């Protein structure tokens, strides 16, 4: 578990109140903790791992904790309290990026759009919303490299938030690329990831799963297995 040696400001306002931190490995992380809640941390850890196994451009991430000396003697007590003690989830900060815009959406590779759409549908993540009037895309655009980064999965594994998924998702139009071949390839990738699900769950900090936080391995397995129990409904809902 990486130690946080420096705590900065709140990264942006929002439900989880992430904080910029520097860890002992020299990298900066966008860290979520106590304010976000255990359920959000588990969702982030599991969904980020699953997304990376599918080859999505998700920044490196890790489990971190605040160095005891920083927690005790840190100046910005209000920000420190957002994190709290114990294990935290940190996504490595990427630089020279901005929130993706309507213009940049058109540059994203269509196959990647289709894969991100399928991934979010698979993990029940309804929190990548964007339209002409804006929204919450949870995608960052690398200005110099013309690349998008996929971030923020704290609302994954929430099937009750999926009612308007195909109307609101930033890449909803890419559903037209869900050909039979594409669906078969994604199912193969889903299945490989499912085989690792128990291993991933066992890597979670005990502090996150030692309490009833509304998300357990059984629920995640049930959500991720829907493509197997009713394949036609999964791809054609």
C-alpha positions in Angstrom: 0.0 0.0 0.0 1.5 3.3 -1.1 2.0 6.0 1.5 0.7 9.5 0.8 3.4 12.0 1.7 1.8 15.2 0.6 -1.8 16.4 0.4 -3.0 19.1 -1.9 -6.3 20.6 -2.7 -9.7 19.1 -3.6 -9.4 18.1 -7.2 -12.9 19.2 -8.2 -16.3 19.6 -6.5 -18.6 16.7 -6.8 -20.1 13.7 -5.0 -16.8 12.0 -4.0 -14.6 15.1 -3.3 -11.3 13.6 -4.6 -8.0 15.2 -3.5 -4.7 15.8 -5.2 -2.0 13.9 -3.4 1.6 12.9 -3.9 2.7 9.4 -2.9 6.0 7.9 -1.9 6.6 6.7 -5.5 6.8 10.3 -6.7 3.6 10.3 -8.6 0.6 12.5 -8.1 -2.8 10.8 -7.5 -6.4 11.8 -7.5 -7.5 10.2 -4.3 -10.9 9.2 -2.9 -11.5 8.2 0.6 -13.9 8.6 3.6 -16.1 11.2 1.9 -16.6 9.0 -1.1 -17.6 6.0 1.0 -16.5 2.4 0.9 -19.0 1.3 -1.8 -17.5 3.9 -4.2 -13.9 2.8 -3.4 -14.8 -0.9 -4.1 -16.6 0.1 -7.3 -13.6 2.1 -8.5 -11.1 -0.7 -7.7 -13.2 -3.4 -9.4 -14.3 -1.5 -12.4 -10.9 0.0 -13.1 -9.3 -3.4 -13.0 -12.0 -4.8 -15.3 -11.7 -1.9 -17.7 -7.9 -2.3 -18.0 -8.3 -6.0 -18.7 -10.4 -5.0 -21.7 -7.6 -2.7 -22.9 -9.4 0.6 -22.1 -7.2 3.7 -21.6 -7.6 3.9 -17.8 -4.8 5.6 -15.9 -2.7 3.5 -13.5 -4.3 3.3 -10.0 -3.4 2.0 -6.6 -4.5 1.6 -3.0 -3.0 4.3 -0.8 -3.0 5.5 2.8 -2.1 8.8 4.4 1.3 8.7 6.2 0.5 8.9 9.9 2.7 12.0 10.3 0.9 13.8 7.5 -2.5 12.9 9.0 -1.5 14.1 12.4 0.4 17.2 11.5 -1.0 18.2 8.1 -2.1 21.8 7.8 -5.3 21.5 5.8 -7.4 19.5 8.3 -10.6 19.9 6.3 -9.1 18.3 3.2 -7.4 15.6 5.3 -10.8 14.7 6.8 -12.2 14.1 3.4 -9.8 11.3 3.0 -9.8 9.9 6.5 -7.5 7.1 7.8 -7.2 3.7 6.3 -7.0 2.5 2.7 -7.9 5.0 -0.1 -8.3 4.7 -3.8 -6.0 6.7 -6.0 -6.0 7.2 -9.8 -2.7 8.5 -11.1 -2.9 12.0 -12.3 -2.5 12.6 -16.0 -1.3 16.0 -17.2 -2.0 18.2 -20.2 -5.7 17.0 -20.2 -9.1 18.7 -20.2 -12.6 17.3 -20.0 -13.5 16.0 -23.4 -15.5 18.4 -25.5 -18.0 17.9 -28.3 -15.3 18.6 -30.9 -12.9 16.0 -29.5 -15.6 13.3 -29.2 -15.6 13.1 -33.0 -11.8 12.3 -32.9 -12.1 9.3 -30.6 -11.6 6.0 -32.5 -15.1 4.6 -33.2 -14.1 1.1 -32.1 -12.9 2.5 -28.8 -16.2 4.4 -28.4 -18.1 1.1 -29.0 -15.9 -0.7 -26.5 -16.4 2.0 -23.8 -20.1 1.9 -24.4 -20.1 -1.9 -24.0 -17.9 -1.8 -20.9 -20.2 0.7 -19.2 -23.2 -1.4 -20.1 -21.5 -4.5 -18.8 -20.5 -3.0 -15.4 -23.8 -1.1 -15.0 -22.1 2.3 -15.0 -24.6 5.0 -16.0 -22.3 7.9 -15.2 -20.8 8.8 -18.5 -23.5 11.3 -19.6 -23.0 13.9 -22.2 -25.0 15.9 -24.8 -25.1 19.1 -26.6 -25.7 21.0 -23.4 -22.9 19.3 -21.6 -23.0 16.6 -18.8 -20.6 14.4 -16.9 -18.6 12.4 -19.5 -15.9 11.2 -17.1 -13.5 11.2 -20.0 -10.3 13.3 -20.1 -8.7 14.5 -23.4 -5.0 14.5 -23.8 -4.5 17.7 -25.8 -1.0 16.9 -27.1 -1.5 13.2 -27.7 -5.0 13.3 -29.1 -6.0 10.5 -26.7 -8.9 10.1 -24.2 -8.5 8.7 -20.7 -11.4 6.8 -19.0 -11.9 7.8 -15.4 -14.4 7.8 -12.5 -16.2 4.5 -11.9 -17.6 5.1 -8.4 -21.2 4.6 -9.7 -20.5 1.3 -11.4 -22.5 -1.8 -10.4 -25.6 0.4 -10.0 -28.2 -1.2 -12.3 -31.0 1.0 -11.0 -29.3 4.0 -12.7 -29.3 2.4 -16.1 -32.8 3.2 -17.3 -31.8 6.0 -19.7 -28.3 4.5 -20.5 -28.6 4.4 -24.3 -30.1 7.8 -24.5 -27.6 9.6 -22.3 -24.3 7.9 -22.8 -21.7 10.0 -24.5 -21.0 7.3 -27.1 -24.6 6.1 -27.5 -24.2 6.4 -31.3 -21.5 3.8 -31.3 -24.0 1.1 -30.6 -24.4 0.9 -34.3 -20.9 -0.7 -34.3 -22.1 -3.6 -32.1 -21.9 -6.1 -34.9 -22.2 -9.9 -34.2 -18.4 -10.1 -34.5 -17.9 -7.2 -32.0 -20.3 -8.8 -29.5 -18.6 -12.2 -29.7 -15.2 -10.6 -29.2 -16.5 -8.6 -26.2 -18.1 -11.7 -24.7 -14.8 -13.5 -24.9 -13.1 -10.6 -23.1 -15.9 -10.4 -20.5 -15.5 -14.2 -19.8 -11.7 -13.9 -19.3 -12.3 -11.1 -16.9 -14.9 -13.0 -15.0 -12.4 -15.8 -14.4 -10.3 -13.2 -12.4 -13.1 -11.8 -10.4 -12.5 -13.7 -7.2 -8.8 -12.8 -7.4 -9.6 -9.2 -7.8 -12.0 -9.3 -4.9 -9.4 -10.9 -2.7 -7.1 -8.0 -3.3 -9.5 -5.5 -1.8 -8.5 -4.0 1.6 -10.2 -5.7 4.5 -11.4 -2.3 5.7 -13.5 -1.9 2.6 -15.3 -5.2 2.6 -15.5 -5.8 6.4 -18.8 -3.9 6.6 -22.1 -4.0 4.9 -21.6 -1.3 2.2 -24.2 -2.4 -0.3 -21.9 -4.1 -2.8 -20.6 -7.6 -2.5 -19.0 -10.1 -4.8 -22.3 -11.9 -5.4 -23.9 -8.7 -6.7 -21.0 -7.9 -8.9 -21.0 -11.5 -10.3 -24.7 -11.3 -11.0 -24.4 -8.0 -12.9 -21.4 -9.1 -14.9 -23.0 -12.4 -15.8 -26.1 -11.0 -17.5 -24.5 -11.3 -20.9 -24.4 -15.1 -20.3 -27.8 -15.7 -18.9 -29.6 -13.8 -21.7 -27.2 -12.9 -24.5 -29.8 -11.5 -26.9 -31.4 -9.3 -24.2 -28.0 -8.0 -23.1 -27.0 -6.8 -26.5 -30.5 -5.7 -27.8 -32.2 -4.1 -24.7 
